[in-house]
Amino acid sequence: MAVEKFVDLTATGPSMEEAVAAAVQRAGLTLRGITGFEVSRIEGTVENGSEVVYRVHVRISFVIKEQLHE
């Protein structure tokens, strides 16, 4: 039986997809066993009068490995 844990991250990018991908990729640098994600909120800003930047709040799920510590 697997046990999962969740971490909440916020990432930005020029598109929603790129922002989500950035969050998942960054999480993958330190987390193993990532199984999925959920976008809980999408926001955005406009920079320099016309440049749209997306900000996504992402919940990443991953499996906690079973191992004994001595």
Buried (B, 14 or more C-beta within 10 A) or exposed (E): EEEEEEBEBEBBBEEBEBBBBBBBEBBEEEBEEBEEBEEEEEEEEEEEEEEEBBBBBBBBBBBEEEEEEE
